[in-house]
Amino acid sequence: MQSVKQALIMFRTNWKDSLILGVLATLFTFFSQIVPVIGALLISVGLLIFQELANLRLQKGRWERDFTHLQKEWVSWLVTAVILMPTGILMGSAFGIIHSPQPVAQALPAGFGLMSLGVFFYFILTHGLNLQLETHQGIAKSLDRSALSSVRNLGPYVAATLVIAAALVIATYLRGYGLILALPLMFFTCFYLYMQMKKKNAFDKK
């Protein structure tokens, strides 16, 4: 829960920047999903970019304007975005199930379960990309280390996953406006969880 607490503190103390990030991410996600064929890929790329924006904001204390490093590692970004697509579909399915005509007692647990899986895999994939950007090792190896780290440190990952999944589920009942709050919280939590794992040397070979 440490990562979630840090994310909440960050959101509260920098609420204007957090809301700006949330509005931009929500608008991008909304308009991307109506694009035929490549909508899912656009959402995946967008989530990774907004995550990187949040990472840089948390690291440097200001919005970064130099994104040349994104061009240098575009292959890793594209590979991660493609792998992230099923995760986005899981989250989208969760939204659909929660708002389906099914009884709430059936729809809510199923939707929450799918959302939790989506968030868990999102953490693993974004952490793998972060690791690759820092170490410049192969993206496959970075994702492998990230996945192993999540298994070895299941407690912090599960705790963060359940909280963010709950936030996203609640956001669905606010007609999407809740995403303005939930998405920055997810980005911040993902960053702090990554830093927590780095501090524990969880990504190192063992």
PEQUIWO-V166560 format. One record per pair of residues at least 12 apart in sequence whose ideal C-beta (glycine too) atoms are under 10 Angstrom apart, sorted by the first residue. I is the first residue (numbers start at 1). J is the second residue. If there is no record, write none. Layout:
<<I;J> <I;J>>
This chain:
<<1;155> <1;156> <1;159> <1;160> <1;162> <1;163> <1;189> <2;156> <2;159> <2;160> <2;189> <2;192> <2;193> <2;195> <2;196> <3;123> <3;156> <3;157> <3;159> <3;160> <3;163> <3;164> <3;188> <3;189> <3;190> <3;191> <3;192> <3;193> <3;194> <3;195> <3;196> <3;197> <4;156> <4;159> <4;160> <4;161> <4;162> <4;163> <4;164> <4;167> <4;185> <4;188> <4;189> <4;192> <4;193> <5;163> <5;189> <5;192> <6;58> <6;188> <6;189> <6;191> <6;192> <6;193> <6;195> <6;196> <7;54> <7;58> <7;160> <7;163> <7;164> <7;184> <7;185> <7;186> <7;187> <7;188> <7;189> <7;190> <7;191> <7;192> <7;193> <8;163> <8;185> <8;188> <8;189> <9;188> <9;192> <10;54> <10;57> <10;58> <10;184> <10;185> <10;187> <10;188> <10;189> <10;191> <10;192> <11;181> <11;184> <11;185> <11;187> <11;188> <11;189> <14;57> <14;58> <14;61> <14;184> <14;188> <15;181> <15;184> <17;54> <17;57> <17;62> <17;63> <17;184> <18;54> <18;57> <18;180> <18;181> <18;183> <18;184> <18;185> <18;187> <18;188> <19;180> <19;181> <19;184> <20;63> <20;180> <20;184> <21;50> <21;53> <21;54> <21;57> <21;63> <21;180> <21;183> <21;184> <21;187> <21;188> <22;50> <22;177> <22;178> <22;179> <22;180> <22;181> <22;182> <22;183> <22;184> <22;185> <22;186> <22;187> <23;177> <23;179> <23;180> <23;183> <23;184> <24;46> <24;50> <24;53> <24;180> <24;183> <24;184> <25;46> <25;47> <25;49> <25;50> <25;51> <25;53> <25;54> <25;179> <25;180> <25;182> <25;183> <25;184> <25;186> <25;187> <26;50> <26;171> <26;176> <26;177> <26;178> <26;179> <26;180> <26;181> <26;182> <26;183> <26;184> <27;46> <27;179> <27;180> <28;42> <28;43> <28;45> <28;46> <28;47> <28;49> <28;50> <28;183> <29;42> <29;43> <29;46> <29;47> <29;50> <29;88> <29;91> <29;92> <29;176> <29;179> <29;183> <30;43> <30;176> <30;179> <31;43> <31;46> <32;44> <32;45> <32;46> <32;47> <32;88> <33;88> <33;92> <39;88> <39;92> <40;81> <40;82> <40;84> <40;85> <40;86> <40;87> <40;88> <40;89> <40;92> <41;78> <41;81> <41;82> <41;84> <41;85> <41;88> <42;81> <42;85> <42;88> <43;81> <43;84> <43;85> <43;87> <43;88> <43;89> <43;91> <43;92> <44;77> <44;78> <44;80> <44;81> <44;82> <44;83> <44;84> <44;85> <44;86> <44;87> <44;88> <44;89> <44;122> <44;125> <45;77> <45;78> <45;80> <45;81> <45;82> <45;84> <45;85> <46;81> <46;88> <47;81> <47;84> <47;87> <47;88> <47;91> <47;122> <47;125> <47;126> <47;183> <47;186> <47;187> <47;190> <48;70> <48;76> <48;77> <48;78> <48;80> <48;81> <48;84> <48;122> <48;125> <48;126> <48;129> <49;67> <49;70> <49;77> <49;81> <50;183> <50;184> <50;186> <50;187> <51;122> <51;125> <51;126> <51;129> <51;130> <51;183> <51;186> <51;187> <51;188> <51;190> <51;191> <51;194> <52;64> <52;67> <52;69> <52;70> <52;77> <52;126> <52;129> <52;130> <52;133> <52;187> <52;191> <53;67> <53;187> <54;183> <54;184> <54;186> <54;187> <54;188> <54;189> <54;190> <54;191> <55;126> <55;130> <55;133> <55;187> <55;188> <55;190> <55;191> <55;194> <55;195> <56;69> <56;191> <57;184> <57;187> <57;188> <57;191> <58;187> <58;188> <58;191> <58;192> <58;195> <59;191> <59;195> <69;133> <70;133> <72;133> <72;136> <73;129> <73;132> <73;133> <73;136> <73;139> <75;132> <75;139> <76;128> <76;129> <76;132> <76;133> <76;136> <76;138> <76;139> <76;140> <76;142> <76;143> <77;129> <77;132> <77;133> <77;139> <78;139> <79;125> <79;128> <79;129> <79;132> <79;138> <79;139> <79;140> <79;143> <80;125> <80;126> <80;128> <80;129> <80;130> <80;132> <80;139> <80;142> <80;143> <81;125> <81;129> <83;121> <83;124> <83;125> <83;128> <83;129> <83;139> <83;143> <84;118> <84;121> <84;122> <84;124> <84;125> <84;126> <84;129> <86;117> <86;118> <86;121> <87;117> <87;118> <87;119> <87;120> <87;121> <87;122> <87;123> <87;124> <87;125> <87;126> <88;118> <88;121> <88;122> <89;114> <89;118> <90;113> <90;114> <90;115> <90;116> <90;117> <90;118> <90;119> <90;120> <90;121> <90;122> <91;111> <91;114> <91;115> <91;116> <91;117> <91;118> <91;119> <91;121> <91;122> <91;165> <91;168> <91;172> <92;114> <92;115> <92;118> <93;110> <93;111> <93;114> <93;115> <93;117> <93;118> <94;107> <94;110> <94;111> <94;112> <94;113> <94;114> <94;115> <94;116> <94;117> <94;118> <94;119> <94;165> <94;168> <94;169> <94;172> <95;111> <95;114> <95;115> <95;168> <95;169> <95;171> <95;172> <95;176> <96;111> <96;114> <96;172> <97;109> <97;110> <97;111> <97;112> <97;113> <97;114> <97;115> <97;172> <98;110> <98;111> <98;112> <98;114> <98;115> <98;168> <98;169> <98;172> <98;173> <99;111> <99;172> <99;173> <99;175> <108;169> <111;165> <111;168> <111;169> <111;172> <112;162> <112;165> <112;166> <112;168> <112;169> <113;165> <114;165> <114;169> <115;161> <115;162> <115;164> <115;165> <115;166> <115;167> <115;168> <115;169> <115;172> <116;158> <116;161> <116;162> <116;164> <116;165> <116;166> <116;168> <116;169> <117;161> <117;165> <118;161> <118;164> <118;165> <118;168> <119;157> <119;160> <119;161> <119;162> <119;163> <119;164> <119;165> <119;166> <119;167> <119;168> <119;186> <119;189> <119;190> <120;150> <120;154> <120;157> <120;158> <120;160> <120;161> <120;162> <120;164> <120;165> <121;147> <121;150> <121;161> <122;161> <122;164> <122;186> <122;190> <123;146> <123;149> <123;150> <123;156> <123;157> <123;160> <123;161> <123;164> <123;186> <123;189> <123;190> <123;193> <123;194> <123;197> <124;143> <124;146> <124;147> <124;148> <124;149> <124;150> <124;151> <124;157> <125;142> <125;143> <125;146> <125;147> <125;190> <126;146> <126;186> <126;187> <126;190> <126;191> <126;193> <126;194> <127;142> <127;143> <127;145> <127;146> <127;147> <127;149> <127;150> <127;157> <127;190> <127;191> <127;193> <127;194> <127;197> <127;198> <127;202> <127;203> <128;140> <128;141> <128;142> <128;143> <128;144> <128;145> <128;146> <128;147> <128;149> <128;150> <128;194> <128;203> <129;142> <129;143> <129;146> <130;142> <130;146> <130;190> <130;191> <130;194> <130;195> <130;197> <130;198> <130;203> <131;143> <131;144> <131;145> <131;146> <131;149> <131;194> <131;197> <131;198> <131;203> <132;145> <132;146> <134;194> <134;198> <134;203> <135;203> <141;205> <142;203> <145;202> <145;203> <145;204> <145;205> <145;206> <146;194> <146;197> <146;202> <146;203> <148;202> <148;203> <148;205> <148;206> <149;194> <149;197> <149;198> <149;200> <149;201> <149;202> <149;203> <149;204> <149;206> <150;193> <150;197> <150;202> <152;197> <152;200> <152;202> <152;206> <153;193> <153;196> <153;197> <153;200> <153;202> <156;192> <156;193> <156;196> <156;197> <156;200> <156;202> <157;193> <157;196> <157;197> <159;189> <159;193> <160;186> <160;189> <160;190> <160;192> <160;193> <160;196> <161;189> <161;193> <163;185> <163;186> <163;189> <164;182> <164;183> <164;185> <164;186> <164;187> <164;188> <164;189> <164;190> <164;193> <165;182> <165;186> <166;182> <167;179> <167;181> <167;182> <167;183> <167;185> <167;186> <167;189> <168;182> <168;183> <168;185> <168;186> <169;182> <170;182> <171;183> <171;185> <171;186>>
